[in-house]
């Protein structure tokens, strides 16, 4: 079951390090300022905690813009699914 909500950035754990392209982040910052976020990022909700594994450029753009929340497509999952993402 999916739902879309604004989630505070500081509540999204990003357990895997990602490299971002600063040019892409800058372009997204401009787009987000002009139009808002077009596509929510995907997060897993496991035992009340949010985990992000994709959307790293959109996430970083929100951070750099000083935004407190980001629109997320949330999928509730058991811990076993989280473990597969971390493997």
BAKE-368195 format. One line per 8 residues: number of its first residue (from 0); their letters; for each residue x, y, z of C-alpha. Coordinates in nm, 2 decimals, m for minus. Each point is the difference from the previous one (the first is absolute). Layout:
<lokols>
NUM	A	X Y Z; ... $
</lokols>
This chain:
<lokols>
0	XXXXXXXX	0.00 0.00 0.00; 0.14 0.34 m0.11; m0.08 0.34 0.14; 0.15 0.34 m0.07; 0.09 0.24 0.28; 0.24 0.28 0.09; 0.26 m0.14 0.24; 0.26 0.20 0.19 $
8	XXXXXXXX	0.34 m0.04 m0.16; 0.15 m0.08 0.34; m0.23 m0.30 0.05; 0.13 m0.17 m0.32; 0.29 m0.23 0.05; 0.23 m0.05 m0.29; 0.21 m0.30 0.09; 0.19 m0.04 m0.33 $
16	XXXXXXXX	0.25 0.26 m0.11; m0.07 0.15 m0.34; 0.20 0.22 m0.23; m0.20 0.30 m0.14; 0.07 0.21 m0.30; 0.02 0.36 0.11; m0.12 0.13 m0.34; m0.31 m0.22 0.02 $
24	XXXXXXXX	m0.07 0.11 0.36; 0.03 0.37 m0.10; m0.24 m0.05 m0.29; m0.25 m0.18 0.23; 0.03 0.29 0.25; m0.10 0.24 m0.28; m0.29 m0.22 m0.11; m0.12 m0.06 0.36 $
32	XXXXXXXX	0.01 0.38 0.07; m0.20 0.08 m0.31; m0.25 m0.29 m0.01; 0.03 m0.21 0.31; 0.10 m0.36 0.01; m0.15 m0.18 m0.30; 0.07 m0.36 0.10; 0.00 m0.12 0.37 $
40	XXXXXXXX	0.29 m0.20 0.13; m0.06 m0.36 0.10; 0.04 m0.10 0.36; m0.05 m0.32 0.19; m0.18 0.02 0.34; 0.13 m0.28 0.23; m0.13 0.00 0.36; m0.08 0.37 m0.01 $
48	XXXXXXXX	0.34 0.10 m0.15; 0.05 0.14 m0.35; 0.28 m0.12 m0.22; 0.10 0.15 m0.33; 0.20 m0.18 m0.27; m0.08 0.20 m0.31; m0.07 0.37 m0.08; 0.34 0.11 0.13 $
56	XXXXXXXX	0.03 0.30 m0.23; m0.36 0.12 0.09; 0.08 m0.06 0.37; 0.32 0.20 m0.01; m0.16 0.28 m0.20; m0.26 0.03 0.28; 0.27 0.01 0.26; 0.20 0.27 m0.18 $
64	XXXXXXXX	m0.32 0.21 m0.05; m0.05 m0.02 0.38; m0.34 m0.18 m0.03; m0.11 m0.19 0.30; m0.22 m0.26 m0.17; m0.01 m0.19 m0.33; m0.29 m0.17 m0.17; 0.04 m0.38 0.02 $
72	XXXXXXXX	m0.17 m0.30 m0.15; 0.00 m0.23 0.31; m0.01 m0.38 m0.01; m0.04 m0.18 0.33; 0.22 m0.31 0.02; 0.12 m0.26 0.25; 0.36 0.00 0.12; 0.08 m0.28 m0.24 $
80	XXXXXXX	m0.05 0.23 m0.29; 0.22 0.26 0.15; 0.27 m0.26 0.05; m0.01 m0.08 m0.37; 0.06 0.37 m0.09; 0.30 0.00 0.24; 0.15 m0.32 m0.13 $
</lokols>
